[in-house]
Amino acid sequence: MTEFDITPALLLRGYANGIFPMAESRDDPEVFWVDPRRRGVLPLDGFHVSRSLARAMRRSRWTLKINTDFDSTVQGCADRSDTWINPKISRLYSALHSSGHAHSIEIWDDAHLVGGVYGVVLGGSFFGESMFSRRSNASKMALAACVDRLRRGGFTLFDTQFLTDHLATLGAVEITRARYHDRLRGALSNTKADFNTPAPTTLYSVMQRMTQTS
């Protein structure tokens, strides 16, 4: 694909139709669409908070923030030896963030961004794109905070794209493409979901809510 093939508006239409973009590597300028035969989803009522994660969140002095440094969160996710996030994709998601369609959940240690998750919102769907961790458990804490916010905001679908061993330990499962598209249609019709619904602002309060309902 050329530099001009994918626009933010086209990207949103892609998500609404169950596909998402990737690049082969950060140095490959080409971007292609993906529609997996098997799709990873994270049931919002099935997120698993282990005892060790709950203990870490209870004791943590880190700060939970939302959308304070979206671009740095994306770059944190891309800061690895093998990544599908190239400059074109970074620019596209930055544009979606500016329009209110993409969000970051961030974990800060004083002035240092130590972990986070970012994704795209459409209707009652959250399309999780990537997460990163520079400190032990930071990405898990960000993911827990994201799930808690989606629950409180009335969302019904958390798309993880693929199922990894790591996500499986947190409660993610794999469903067929057909099942995913059925669930996507239902979630897109949800006009009441709101990512900006007030939610707990500390990791301790997130931990309390998640352990009460998990």
C-alpha positions, 0 to 999 in steps of 0.5 A: 500500500502507498503512503496515501492509502490509509487515512484516519477515516478509512482506519475507523471504517476498517475497525467497524468491519473487523479488520486492523492494520499492521506493518511487517516492521518499523522500517517497512513503509507498507501497511496491510489489513489483517482479519484473523481466522481466530480472534483474541478477545478479553471478556470484561467480566473475566479479567484475572487479577492474580494475588501477586498483581493485586498485591503489587497494585495495593502497594504501588506508589505509581500514578494512573493517568489517562491520555496525558501522553498518547504518543509516548505510549505508542512509542513505548509499545514500539520500543522493542526489537520486533514491532509492527508499529511503523511511522505511518501507523504511529501518525494514524493513531496520533490522528485518531487520538486527536479526534477522540477515537484513540486512548492511552492508559498510562502508568507513571513513576513520578515523571517517568512513563513506565507502562501503558496500553493504547487502543481505539474506541467505536461504539461499545468496542475497545480495540486494544492495539498494544501495551508495554512495560518498563517495570515489572507488572506495569502493563498488567496494571494498565490493562486492569485499569483499562478493563475497569474503565470499560466496565464502568463505561458500559463497553461490551467488547475488548478486542485483543486481535490475537491471543498470546500466552500472556493475555491468556493468563489474564483471562483472554480467550480466542473465538472464531472470526464469525463469532467475533463479527457477530459480537462486533456488530452488537458492540457497534450498536451500543450508543451509550458506551462512554470511555470518559465515564468517571473511573477510579484514579488510583491503582489501589481503587482499581485493584479493589474494584477488580478483585471484588468483581473478578 
